[in-house]
Amino acid sequence: MKKPSLLVLAAGAGSRYGGLKQIDPVGPNGETIIDYSVFDAIRAGFGKLVFVIRRDFEAAFRQGVGSRFERRLPVEYVFQELGKLPPGLAFNSTRKKPWGTGHAVLMGADTIAEPFGVINGDDFYGAHSFQSLGRQLQSGNSDFAMVGFVLKNTLSEFGSVARGVCQTTPDGFLQSVVELTRITSDGSSIKHFDEAGHEHPLEGTETVSLNMWGFTPAIFPYLNEQMVLFLQTRGQNDQAEFFIPSVVNTLIASQAVRVKVLPTPDSWFGITYRQDRPRVLANIRRLISQGEYPERLWGDLQGALPGSTTVPQAGQMPPTYSPDQCVGVPKVLHEGASPSHASPVE
């Protein structure tokens, strides 16, 4: 079976962060969050990368991020642009805001012909999350998938976050995703605020989506169809966005697809606000000290092992290399086992 691809959404402007956070280094040797995601994805069996970016930072992104992967696996770039719409549709010429994650995924339609995962470029998802998604996408099952995180493991201490709170069936399939855009925690309680500013408590144990999905190419006609409807009804609203969960909700309600929820014990961390960066650096350093990642993620920058163009599976040592030739081979993560960083990030 052909290896799945990984579609990395990296076209965001980073307005709350105040910079191009997709290429901001967080590892001890200049690694970005995308580096750690790709490292985990390769170990989980993904075979191609497709980056969704903007043309205005293409050169910086290729040089600062993409170039280090191009010797290891096929890498392609697609561009999220306001004018890339289904034929015959127009939009408000004053619009500056990107169309949203659903539109970003649609940009991969001409590039991806195999099962594929979707992630945000600025979120750290964890090795277990990628392994669960990789197994699902390589199982031959036609169901879509969503990696489900525990809400309390996904918060920022520096401001509100948006999370898709999920309802699931007893047999582990998604029923719906409700996007809550202002979730906060004061350390003792978690709550969200609705559009009217009213406060609502949350338990912290809710399953949430962090935009880590598994699809087959069958999603593209659905996205195109729903994008047309979105533009016809909301295309003149400069702030309206076309999100993946809205498409998934529609497909589930019409029984067109099933979406398997893949629970993960991993803790999220990412750079939503600039103040998040020191915490991310500290957590990366902690995972390295626990043996989850090597000190130098890409070894000699020619491959994970001298003369190699591949990243070793976690805990595996190719017989042609002695132990002292390896650059920090991570610990084994057996199927069904929880990684050592599965507890909430402190």
Secondary structure, DSSP 8 states (H G I E B T S, - for coil): ----EEEEE-----TTTTS-GGG---STTS--HHHHHHHHHHHTT--EEEEEE-GGGHHHHHHHTGGGTTTTS-EEEEE--TT--STT----TT--S---HHHHHHTTTTT--S-EEEEETTEE--HHHHHHHHHHHTTT---EEEEEEEGGGS--TTS-EEEEEEEE-TTSBEEEEEEEEEEEE-SS-EEEE-TT--EEEE-S--EEEEEEEEE-TTHHHHHHHHHHHHHHHHTT-TT----HHHHHHHHHHTTS--EEEEE-----EE-SSGGGHHHHHHHHHHHHHTTSS-SSTTBTTTBSSTT-SS---TT---TTS-GGGSS-------TT---TT-S---
